[in-house]
Amino acid sequence: MKKVSTFLTQGFETVEALAVIDILRRAGITVDIISISDSLDVVSAQKIVVKAEYIFDGYDFSDTDMIFLPGGPGTKNYEKNEAFLSIVKEFNNKNKLIAAICAAPSVLGHLGILEGKKATCFPGYEKDLYGAEVVVEKVVTDGTITTGIGMGASFEMGFEIIRILLGEEMKDKIEKSTQYII
């Protein structure tokens, strides 16, 4: 079974996190919801309290196939956590899968992970995608890195992760079962 570790930070974008988690779980992908703060209760940018399942400190990433970073104004909190940044760098160094949406691709840019790759982000963050070829598309996958433009692309992000982990047939099945495609 494939597994995605999804990070929540205070001020995350609600739809970007929860829509992607929902879509992935419909496909049978295990999704662990991890708070990078010291509390399981994480408050979104829209002031919705979401209870994470795990605290980052002590979490075991050994069987994680992909990490996913929702964006939102809380994105700046990712970069305040050196242990978190170490995990992102480790995944990149091992050519493991990384996905980020909205403002969160800026974290990857600041770490140099987007160098020479096509990437997208929320308008205004392009300058933070150091070394990337910035494209205006809902979702872009280049190698092991998948980036999304913002909340409006949350469904597409979820479907793209399904395609990457489980293939086109499962992606199509979930698109149809959710009425994304009629």
C-alpha positions, 0 to 999 in steps of 0.5 A, a space after each residue: 500500500 502506498 503512503 503519503 505523509 501530509 504536513 499541517 502547520 499553523 495557518 495552512 490552507 484548509 482546502 489544499 490539505 483536506 481535499 487532497 487527503 480525501 481524494 488520496 484516501 478514496 484511492 486507498 492510499 494511506 495518508 498520515 496527517 502530521 502536525 509540525 507543531 507540538 500540538 495535534 490541533 492545528 488551526 488553518 488560515 480559515 480558523 478551522 481546527 484540524 486534529 492531526 494524527 501524528 506529531 512530527 517529532 519522532 515520526 518514522 518516515 521509512 515507509 513513506 512514498 511521498 511527502 505533501 506540503 499544503 500551502 497557505 499563509 502558514 507556509 513560512 512556519 515550515 521553514 522555521 523547523 530545521 528538522 522538517 527541512 532536513 526531511 524534505 532535503 533527505 527525500 530529495 537527495 534519495 529521489 523520493 517523491 515530494 508534492 507542494 501546492 500554493 505557497 509551499 513550492 517556495 520552501 522547495 525553491 529555498 532549498 534548491 530542490 527546484 533547480 532546473 525543474 518546471 514548477 508552479 506556485 501561487 502568483 507572487 511566489 515565483 521569485 522564490 522558486 530559485 532556479 525553476 522554469 516557472 510555468 502557469 499550470 494547475 499542477 506540474 510534475 517534473 521528475 520526483 517533484 509535483 507542484 500546484 498553483 493554489 487552492 483551485 487546483 487541489 483536486 488536480 493535485 490529488 488526482 496527479 498524486 494518485 496517477 503517480 502512485 497508482 497509475 492512470 487507471 486508478 486516477 480515472 476511476 477516482 475522477 469518475 467516482 467523485 463526479 470530477 469527470 461526468 
